[in-house]
Amino acid sequence: MAHLEKLVIQNEPLDGVWIGLNDVTTEGAFSWPDGSLVTYTKWVSNQPDNQNDYQDCVEMTIDQGTWDDTSCGRQLPFVCEKKS
């Protein structure tokens, strides 16, 4: 994850990128697209907050590489994990 954070921070002026984490199925129970459990987090202070009861997807912010829950309808680039 540290490599991803460095890559994202170096590629401003993006606002953020989707990292795939979400709690669409069960509010507050974040999981990855493959269903694996979350073993590491880097939330922005006071996040996740599910503001207005519609923030189910997670973006990594560019300025600090921290995570923020936000609306899944936002238009953001995304990152994918690829097996080596």
N, C-alpha and C positions, 0 to 999 in steps of 0.2 A: 504494500500500500504506500510506503514511503516514496518509492519510485514514481508511482502515479501522482502523488501530491506534488512532487517536484516538477513533473512534466506539465501538469495543469497550471501551476503557478507561473511557469515560464512562458505560457502561451496566452497571456492577456491580449486583447481586451475582452475576452469572454467573461460573462457574468458567473457562469458555473457550468458544470457538466453533470448529466445523469450518471449515477454509479450503479443503478439497478436495484438498490435496496428499496423496499416498500412495505407498507402495512395494509395493503388493499384487502386482504382476506380477513384479518382480525386487527382491529384498531389497537395500536400500541405494541403489537407483536411483529417486529420487523424481520424480514427474511430476504434472502437473495433469490434471484430467478430460478435457480436450481433447487430451491427449497432448503438449502443449508442454513444452519444457525449462524447468527452474528456472533463473532468471537472478538471483534475489535470495533470500537466506535470512536468518533472524533467529532462530536456534536458542537455546534456553535453554542455559546452560553444561552441558557433557557430554551434549548431545543431538545427533542422535538416538542412542539406545542399544539399541533393539529389545529391551527388558527381557523376559525369559522367552520370547523368540523369537515374540512375537505382537503387537508394536506396529507396525502398518502404516499408520495414518492420522495426520494431523497436525492438532493444535488450536492456536489462538492463545490464549495465556494472557491473562487479564484484567489482572492486576497490572502487567505490563511490556510486553504486546503481543508477547511472544516466542513461539517455536514449540516444541512438544513432541510427539514421536511417542508415540502411545498406542493402546490397543485400539480397533478400528473399531466395537466393540459398545457403546461408551459413548453415553449419551443426552445429546447436546449440540445447541444450536441451530447453524445454519450460515449462512454468508454466500455470496452468489452474485454473479457479475459480470454486468452487463447492458450490452449495447451501447448507446451513446448515439445 
